[in-house]
Amino acid sequence: MEGETKRENWIRDPKTGEPIPPRQQPGYYPGYSTLGQRAFWDAKTREVVEDRVYNIPPIRFFSDEELQIMTAVANRIIPQDDRLPEYRIPVVNAIDERLHKHEIDGYRFEDMPPDEEAYRLGLKAIDQTAHEIHGMAFADLDPLKQDFLLKTIHDGKKLAAHEIWDKLDVKRFWHMLVQDCVAAYYAHPWAWDEIGYGGPAYPRAYTRLEGGLPEPWEVDEQRYYWSAPLNSISDMYEPGDDPGTTSSQGGTH
Amino acid sequence: MKVPLLGPFRWAHDGKKILGPMQRISTEMRRYSEDDIVDFCIVGVGSAGGVLTQRLAKAGFKVVGLEAGPFWDTERDWVSDEKGSHKLYWNDLRITGGEDPLAFGENNSGKGVGGGSVHWAAFAPRFHPSDFRVYTEDGVGADWPISYYDLKPYYELLEREIPVAGPAYFPWGDPHGYPYGPHPVGGVGSLLVKGCTKLGIGVCAGGPVAILSGSHGNRPHCIYRGFCIQGCKVGAKQSTLISHVPEALEFGAEIRDRSMAFRVSMRNKERADGVFYYDEDGREHFQRAKVVIVSGYAIETPRLLLNSACPGHEKGLANSSGTLGRYLMAQAGNVILGRFAEPVRMYKAPPAHAMSEHFYETDPSRGFARGFAIQTVGPLPIAFAKQMMKAKGAWGWGMRRVMMDYNHWTALGLLGEILPWADNRVEIGEEKDAFGIPVAKVTFTLHENDKKLIEFGKKKVMDVLWAAGAEEVVQESRYAHLVGAARMGADPETSVTDLWGRTHDVANLFICDGSLFPTQGSANPGLTIQALAARTADYLISHAEQIFKSNERDMTPPPIRYHLAPKDTFSKGVPRVYA
């Protein structure tokens, strides 16, 4: 996670166009802290969540070169320019740890290489595409160009680096990438605070089930309006064709 | 107030396994030696294996259960945390393919004592009478070799045994009521009721779920924390780990955890004589047994039997029909998500707490056979983010934005019947797992009827959310549950086992789990799996002496052994006793 963000990367007030400075805690639940409730959690949950926050795993899987690409990619898939540098969530370290420990979700698509190989190939393909199209490394591109390049992968298109992309399914790779990034980000209690999620509630319980009402220790929503920075195109939604199973499916029912 | 009155919650170190906050068991169980010829060796102590182990041990037999995963301690091993619950699932490699490849792992496969019942959402509807006669009534799929009424007494028993909370009157299929009262409704259930009611669609709230709405024996009631599929630390949601395994140990069963079976032994060709397995260090062992019961669920059961091919059984064990591994089914499990102006906070209450089976039965005017259910689901943040990636194509700032609205979204699940097709199957792949055992390769492709059903069903669920007042409705395609792949049937040419789960080919080899299902309805399979296990146990107990010694098959139905139900089933304080 690099340091101070340039003003052009800040989110903006949609009415005035003024940049909104980074904060400790973005989102609509100011002052809400799940970690502040940890004394009410069971001991094992407290241990696991505290470990996630305070013991950030070192980089062991990605090479220096891959780490540079991966960091740049993760900064676009889960941009954190609205967070103060010391309150950004370490996404890449969590992905590195998964790959280092060969943790998989219990299956592999028959048209995909193992996850570790898919990451090495996919990152190489992203960087090679940047070199072929823009003549420079992906990490050195400005955020808008990075977004446009990633959008082609989101759309399942191969602009360049065909000999690498032929070894894996572009859409499946994209989905693995995004879901690994969100799994790392939204596993973090600071992200729970941002979205107003109650977090662990054993042995205490939730008691106000209906009507979206907060528990006494939760807080009410206080919405504000914001726009993505002008140098980004990721604040739009294009589901494309119904992709079926291209990715991990969280168990629901 | 920064800390609870009595200080932070901690556990005592008394050397016992904690199964929910009120139940502590000693796991210093009886240990059989590998030279002992036990009566029953059960492979997989999950939904079915847990019930079987308890019943057979309580009836006085020598039972060993081999479980690939660990013997959990719910307090020390489980967490109220999505990411931290990854270890509950069967995460070992499987290869998935076909035109509509299935996801495994957290989606449908458990590992550890309790198996999938540890992470099921615990919806516990019965199958409908029509589910057992799909071929006769609709000319598609297959008929079961048993009827609903063969299973009904076991449904009634298991509903009190595990037990199930739900409405006093459940109107679909064979109408019935539930022993424990319905749960209070959460935000998602409220909106399901609202949307269905506006559209004139029947709906029920508060169950049926195998989650306690009042305390039962040494299990406390639900606290509505929403972590059902991450393993219920509360002990309110049933898993066989907390409902059956303690009594299995009490009656002398041995559960050998971290023991990965890799071959059913057929050293005398005609009869199984035991199971080869690896311990956690990869050392090979052999447990001798008079009867082998495979309860590994719809992927691992066919995998084990296919990997057990041997002279005389070249196509795999119990596969003279060629149907082993075939007719694998998953249910359409599309998640339909709606955004509402007011907050919902869908993480509160069990994900499973309201449903409709209004569209369950075949309606010829729809243009396809069979139907679907609509159910509440309550994805936690990581699962919801993945759904937004698929349903909205969200990433970047768009992902951050929609996630900030997490509390405004609600999620409903379609549960649609996909028919059994011979080409949807489990085979053995080229690759091997960490033990060197060949992995399963699964092929799954939707057929015409399935596609029509999903299209109709997902539109209907979207209509429900619009009717409930959603401002935006999106959906993600996915699949839920796994059954079939070792189906029971009357004809040995087209099925793997008879109506008791006894393989047609080997008289002392049984299968007991979801892989037996010839069709699946649009009910969650958990209750039916456990009911079948109790029924198989009664058969085994009645005919044990013959099964141990001869290849004769006595098909006489056994009496139902109510007294073998776990001790709290009929105890004082169990409400709504009606049987």
Boltz contact constraints between the chains, C-beta under 6 A:
constraints:
  - contact:
      token1: [A, 27]
      token2: [B, 404]
      max_distance: 6.0
  - contact:
      token1: [A, 39]
      token2: [B, 3]
      max_distance: 6.0
  - contact:
      token1: [A, 39]
      token2: [B, 8]
      max_distance: 6.0
  - contact:
      token1: [A, 40]
      token2: [B, 4]
      max_distance: 6.0
  - contact:
      token1: [A, 42]
      token2: [B, 9]
      max_distance: 6.0
  - contact:
      token1: [A, 43]
      token2: [B, 10]
      max_distance: 6.0
  - contact:
      token1: [A, 44]
      token2: [B, 76]
      max_distance: 6.0
  - contact:
      token1: [A, 44]
      token2: [B, 79]
      max_distance: 6.0
  - contact:
      token1: [A, 45]
      token2: [B, 79]
      max_distance: 6.0
  - contact:
      token1: [A, 45]
      token2: [B, 80]
      max_distance: 6.0
  - contact:
      token1: [A, 45]
      token2: [B, 81]
      max_distance: 6.0
  - contact:
      token1: [A, 48]
      token2: [B, 79]
      max_distance: 6.0
  - contact:
      token1: [A, 48]
      token2: [B, 81]
      max_distance: 6.0
  - contact:
      token1: [A, 48]
      token2: [B, 84]
      max_distance: 6.0
  - contact:
      token1: [A, 76]
      token2: [B, 396]
      max_distance: 6.0
  - contact:
      token1: [A, 77]
      token2: [B, 395]
      max_distance: 6.0
  - contact:
      token1: [A, 79]
      token2: [B, 396]
      max_distance: 6.0
  - contact:
      token1: [A, 79]
      token2: [B, 397]
      max_distance: 6.0
  - contact:
      token1: [A, 105]
      token2: [B, 105]
      max_distance: 6.0
  - contact:
      token1: [A, 106]
      token2: [B, 90]
      max_distance: 6.0
  - contact:
      token1: [A, 106]
      token2: [B, 91]
      max_distance: 6.0
  - contact:
      token1: [A, 106]
      token2: [B, 104]
      max_distance: 6.0
  - contact:
      token1: [A, 106]
      token2: [B, 105]
      max_distance: 6.0
  - contact:
      token1: [A, 107]
      token2: [B, 94]
      max_distance: 6.0
  - contact:
      token1: [A, 107]
      token2: [B, 96]
      max_distance: 6.0
  - contact:
      token1: [A, 107]
      token2: [B, 104]
      max_distance: 6.0
  - contact:
      token1: [A, 108]
      token2: [B, 95]
      max_distance: 6.0
  - contact:
      token1: [A, 109]
      token2: [B, 96]
      max_distance: 6.0
  - contact:
      token1: [A, 109]
      token2: [B, 101]
      max_distance: 6.0
  - contact:
      token1: [A, 110]
      token2: [B, 95]
      max_distance: 6.0
  - contact:
      token1: [A, 110]
      token2: [B, 97]
      max_distance: 6.0
  - contact:
      token1: [A, 178]
      token2: [B, 389]
      max_distance: 6.0
  - contact:
      token1: [A, 178]
      token2: [B, 395]
      max_distance: 6.0
  - contact:
      token1: [A, 179]
      token2: [B, 386]
      max_distance: 6.0
  - contact:
      token1: [A, 182]
      token2: [B, 385]
      max_distance: 6.0
  - contact:
      token1: [A, 183]
      token2: [B, 382]
      max_distance: 6.0
  - contact:
      token1: [A, 186]
      token2: [B, 381]
      max_distance: 6.0
  - contact:
      token1: [A, 186]
      token2: [B, 382]
      max_distance: 6.0
  - contact:
      token1: [A, 186]
      token2: [B, 385]
      max_distance: 6.0
  - contact:
      token1: [A, 187]
      token2: [B, 83]
      max_distance: 6.0
  - contact:
      token1: [A, 195]
      token2: [B, 403]
      max_distance: 6.0
  - contact:
      token1: [A, 195]
      token2: [B, 404]
      max_distance: 6.0
  - contact:
      token1: [A, 195]
      token2: [B, 406]
      max_distance: 6.0
  - contact:
      token1: [A, 196]
      token2: [B, 407]
      max_distance: 6.0
  - contact:
      token1: [A, 197]
      token2: [B, 381]
      max_distance: 6.0
  - contact:
      token1: [A, 198]
      token2: [B, 347]
      max_distance: 6.0
  - contact:
      token1: [A, 200]
      token2: [B, 80]
      max_distance: 6.0
  - contact:
      token1: [A, 201]
      token2: [B, 225]
      max_distance: 6.0
  - contact:
      token1: [A, 202]
      token2: [B, 80]
      max_distance: 6.0
  - contact:
      token1: [A, 202]
      token2: [B, 225]
      max_distance: 6.0
  - contact:
      token1: [A, 202]
      token2: [B, 233]
      max_distance: 6.0
  - contact:
      token1: [A, 203]
      token2: [B, 9]
      max_distance: 6.0
  - contact:
      token1: [A, 205]
      token2: [B, 223]
      max_distance: 6.0
  - contact:
      token1: [A, 206]
      token2: [B, 224]
      max_distance: 6.0
  - contact:
      token1: [A, 206]
      token2: [B, 225]
      max_distance: 6.0
  - contact:
      token1: [A, 206]
      token2: [B, 348]
      max_distance: 6.0
  - contact:
      token1: [A, 209]
      token2: [B, 184]
      max_distance: 6.0
  - contact:
      token1: [A, 209]
      token2: [B, 186]
      max_distance: 6.0
  - contact:
      token1: [A, 209]
      token2: [B, 224]
      max_distance: 6.0
  - contact:
      token1: [A, 209]
      token2: [B, 348]
      max_distance: 6.0
  - contact:
      token1: [A, 209]
      token2: [B, 349]
      max_distance: 6.0
  - contact:
      token1: [A, 210]
      token2: [B, 190]
      max_distance: 6.0
  - contact:
      token1: [A, 212]
      token2: [B, 187]
      max_distance: 6.0
  - contact:
      token1: [A, 212]
      token2: [B, 342]
      max_distance: 6.0
  - contact:
      token1: [A, 212]
      token2: [B, 343]
      max_distance: 6.0
  - contact:
      token1: [A, 212]
      token2: [B, 344]
      max_distance: 6.0
  - contact:
      token1: [A, 212]
      token2: [B, 345]
      max_distance: 6.0
  - contact:
      token1: [A, 228]
      token2: [B, 397]
      max_distance: 6.0
  - contact:
      token1: [A, 232]
      token2: [B, 397]
      max_distance: 6.0
  - contact:
      token1: [A, 234]
      token2: [B, 395]
      max_distance: 6.0
  - contact:
      token1: [A, 234]
      token2: [B, 396]
      max_distance: 6.0
  - contact:
      token1: [A, 234]
      token2: [B, 397]
      max_distance: 6.0
  - contact:
      token1: [A, 234]
      token2: [B, 398]
      max_distance: 6.0
  - contact:
      token1: [A, 235]
      token2: [B, 397]
      max_distance: 6.0
  - contact:
      token1: [A, 235]
      token2: [B, 398]
      max_distance: 6.0
  - contact:
      token1: [A, 236]
      token2: [B, 398]
      max_distance: 6.0
  - contact:
      token1: [A, 237]
      token2: [B, 392]
      max_distance: 6.0
  - contact:
      token1: [A, 237]
      token2: [B, 393]
      max_distance: 6.0
  - contact:
      token1: [A, 237]
      token2: [B, 394]
      max_distance: 6.0
  - contact:
      token1: [A, 237]
      token2: [B, 398]
      max_distance: 6.0
  - contact:
      token1: [A, 238]
      token2: [B, 393]
      max_distance: 6.0
  - contact:
      token1: [A, 239]
      token2: [B, 392]
      max_distance: 6.0
  - contact:
      token1: [A, 239]
      token2: [B, 393]
      max_distance: 6.0
  - contact:
      token1: [A, 240]
      token2: [B, 393]
      max_distance: 6.0
  - contact:
      token1: [A, 242]
      token2: [B, 477]
      max_distance: 6.0
  - contact:
      token1: [A, 244]
      token2: [B, 100]
      max_distance: 6.0
  - contact:
      token1: [A, 244]
      token2: [B, 477]
      max_distance: 6.0
  - contact:
      token1: [A, 245]
      token2: [B, 101]
      max_distance: 6.0
  - contact:
      token1: [A, 245]
      token2: [B, 103]
      max_distance: 6.0
  - contact:
      token1: [A, 248]
      token2: [B, 103]
      max_distance: 6.0
  - contact:
      token1: [A, 249]
      token2: [B, 103]
      max_distance: 6.0
  - contact:
      token1: [A, 249]
      token2: [B, 107]
      max_distance: 6.0
  - contact:
      token1: [A, 249]
      token2: [B, 478]
      max_distance: 6.0
  - contact:
      token1: [A, 250]
      token2: [B, 383]
      max_distance: 6.0
  - contact:
      token1: [A, 250]
      token2: [B, 386]
      max_distance: 6.0
  - contact:
      token1: [A, 251]
      token2: [B, 106]
      max_distance: 6.0
  - contact:
      token1: [A, 251]
      token2: [B, 107]
      max_distance: 6.0
  - contact:
      token1: [A, 251]
      token2: [B, 229]
      max_distance: 6.0
  - contact:
      token1: [A, 252]
      token2: [B, 335]
      max_distance: 6.0
  - contact:
      token1: [A, 252]
      token2: [B, 377]
      max_distance: 6.0
  - contact:
      token1: [A, 252]
      token2: [B, 379]
      max_distance: 6.0
  - contact:
      token1: [A, 252]
      token2: [B, 413]
      max_distance: 6.0
  - contact:
      token1: [A, 253]
      token2: [B, 121]
      max_distance: 6.0
  - contact:
      token1: [A, 253]
      token2: [B, 375]
      max_distance: 6.0
  - contact:
      token1: [A, 253]
      token2: [B, 377]
      max_distance: 6.0
  - contact:
      token1: [A, 253]
      token2: [B, 413]
      max_distance: 6.0
  - contact:
      token1: [A, 253]
      token2: [B, 480]
      max_distance: 6.0
